[in-house]
Structure formats: C-alpha cells, structure tokens
Amino acid sequence: MNRRTALIFYVLSVYVVVQFIWWGYHLIELTEEVIKPDALISKRVAMILGEGTVFLILLLFGIWQIRRSIRKELKLSERQNNFLLSVTHELKTPLAANKLYIQTVTKRELSREKQNDILQKAIKENRRLEYMIDNILNASRLENNALRLEKETFSLTLLIEAITKRFNTISRLTIIKSVFSKDIEINGDKFMIETIINNLIENALKYSGNENEIIIYAYRQKNKIRFGVKDLGPGIQKDLKSRIFNKFYRIGNEEVRTKKGSGLGLFIVHELVRMHNGTVVCLDNIPNGSNFQITLENDK
C-alpha cells in the first residue's frame, strides 16, 4: 500500500467517524423535540445509543488496527526499496571490479606477483558476490518455508576453527580470533550453524573497521551452549537493537550509506536460530562494540 492510498483511507475514516457522531447528535436532538416523555421510547433511544456507541468503538478499533497494518506495510515497502538500491549497487560493484581485474591481467604484461595479487582481489570480489546471492536465496527459502533442519552431531569447536582460518586467509587487516575452553559438540544443522557464524563475521567486518579484532567464542553453560561474535566497532544504539533482525532493515539512510550490505544477514541469523529453538541477542561488548550471542539448548 502506497502513501496515497494510506492518505485516502485516513480521510475516509475521519469522515465516517465524524458523520457517525453527527448523526447521533441529530438523533438525540430530534428525539427530544418530537417525542413526549415515554418510558418505552426512552428505552429504545437508550438501546439505539448504546448499540451505536458499541459500533463506534468497534469501528475505531478496526481503524486503529488497519492503521497499524498500513504503517507496517509502508515501513516494509521502504525497507524493500532500500534493499533494491543496495543490491543493485552491491551486485554491480564486484562484477565491474572483476571485469577490470581480468582485463588488466589479459591485456598487460605483469609480473607473477602482481598477477597473483590481482587474482586474489578478483577471488575476494567473487566471494562477496557469492555471499550476497546465498543470502538472497536463503532469505527466499526462509520466506517460503523451503529450508529444513537436518540435524547431526558435530564439533562446534572444529567448525569455528575452520571458519576462523578461512576468514583470516581472506582478510589481510582484521585479526579474527577464536576463544573456547575445550571441544564442544552440538546437535544441529551444520550448514545453518556455519551460515549463522559467517553472517555474524561478515556483519562485524563491515561495521568494526579494518584494523580491529573480531572474536568468535563458544562455551557451555549448564544445559545450554552459547556462541557468538564480538567486535570492537562503534556498537548499536539501544533503541535500534530490537529492529536490526528485521528483514531488509539497515541503520541509516540507504542513499547516503557508505557501509555495504543488503539488510538480510541478521534476518537470516535470527530465523536460522529460531529454527533451532534458540535465541540471538545483541549485547554491548566491553569496552566498546557489539556482541551477538546465540543460545541453544544442549540436547546431546
């Protein structure tokens, strides 16, 4: 629903309510002028006024509910527009970069070292493109209930070590560390857990700065397993923490944004954690930054 439709709805709603009150006023005025004191007539007038009041309350409640729905739709539409703006830019940028890298390698005489450097940049851009496409596909599957849990028992510790090694190979400036006391086994969907951690690291890389440290951690706490990602970035305002897991939501204005992303990463994290009957929260890191923590029941 667009803003013009919403405006028409509000105008009509106000008109209906005003007219209803106006008719009620005239009914009372006319009754007082025409009828003589009569208990039966007075009783019927009271009944009409009572039913009219109930109808008016129900009408106002319905208008309020529809207004909430309209505002929700307008916000979703705005986030979708932001998503399209972001994705259009995000998809074009790595494609254009890879085209330039390939043309540079094929058309110029470069040293082996320079060629390897350019190819590594091309691989990084390709991975960024692959990551975005995966997120779009995963979001679509979640919306259509096409993703199914395939639980297995696996080592969360080994998975985190492998992810840490892979990101440290790709990222040249940011140091990514893994922290855990001993081997932790978990019963869950390995692909989904890996996707959760990948999205949290990608989010930390975007917002924490290139020279900050990122920590992936995991530990047991009674019958629960907690794991997550900490960064030393600027953190997230308290009043925005409840909205960052919404689909397409991104902090700030899309048209002047400098950070890359589609607004799908944290939405996917939230939904995949929910499918595991777990919870994900954004905590403040100490001394600064964010701490995205996942809690799952340890049903091993």
C-alpha positions, 0 to 999 in steps of 0.5 A, a space after each residue: 500500500 502506497 502513501 496515497 492510498 494510506 492518505 485516502 483511507 485516513 480521510 475516509 475514516 475521519 469522515 465516517 467517524 465524524 458523520 457517525 457522531 453527527 448523526 447521533 447528535 441529530 438523533 438525540 436532538 430530534 428525539 427530544 423535540 418530537 417525542 413526549 416523555 415515554 418510558 418505552 421510547 426512552 428505552 429504545 433511544 437508550 438501546 439505539 445509543 448504546 448499540 451505536 456507541 458499541 459500533 463506534 468503538 468497534 469501528 475505531 478499533 478496526 481503524 486503529 488496527 488497519 492503521 497499524 497494518 498500513 504503517 507496517 506495510 509502508 515501513 516494509 515497502 521502504 525497507 524493500 526499496 532500500 534493499 533494491 538500491 543496495 543490491 543493485 549497487 552491491 551486485 554491480 560493484 564486484 562484477 565491474 571490479 572483476 571485469 577490470 581485474 581480468 582485463 588488466 591481467 589479459 591485456 598487460 604484461 605483469 609480473 607473477 606477483 602482481 598477477 597473483 595479487 590481482 587474482 586474489 582481489 578478483 577471488 575476494 570480489 567473487 566471494 562477496 558476490 557469492 555471499 550476497 546471492 546465498 543470502 538472497 536465496 536463503 532469505 527466499 527459502 526462509 520466506 517460503 518455508 523451503 529450508 529444513 533442519 537436518 540435524 547431526 552431531 558435530 564439533 562446534 569447536 572444529 567448525 569455528 576453527 575452520 571458519 576462523 582460518 578461512 576468514 583470516 586467509 581472506 582478510 589481510 587487516 582484521 585479526 579474527 580470533 577464536 576463544 573456547 575452553 575445550 571441544 564442544 559438540 552440538 546437535 544441529 544443522 551444520 550448514 545453518 550453524 556455519 551460515 549463522 557464524 559467517 553472517 555474524 563475521 561478515 556483519 562485524 567486518 563491515 561495521 568494526 573497521 579494518 584494523 580491529 579484532 573480531 572474536 568468535 567464542 563458544 562455551 557451555 553453560 549448564 544445559 545450554 551452549 552459547 556462541 557468538 561474535 564480538 567486535 570492537 566497532 562503534 556498537 548499536 544504539 539501544 533503541 535500534 537493537 530490537 529492529 536490526 533482525 528485521 528483514 531488509 532493515 539497515 541503520 541509516 539512510 540507504 542513499 547516503 550509506 557508505 557501509 555495504 550490505 543488503 539488510 538480510 544477514 541478521 534476518 537470516 541469523 535470527 530465523 536460522 536460530 529460531 529454527 533451532 529453538 534458540 535465541 540471538 541477542 545483541 549485547 554491548 561488548 566491553 569496552 566498546 562494540 557489539 556482541 551477538 550471542 546465540 543460545 541453544 539448548 544442549 540436547 546431546 
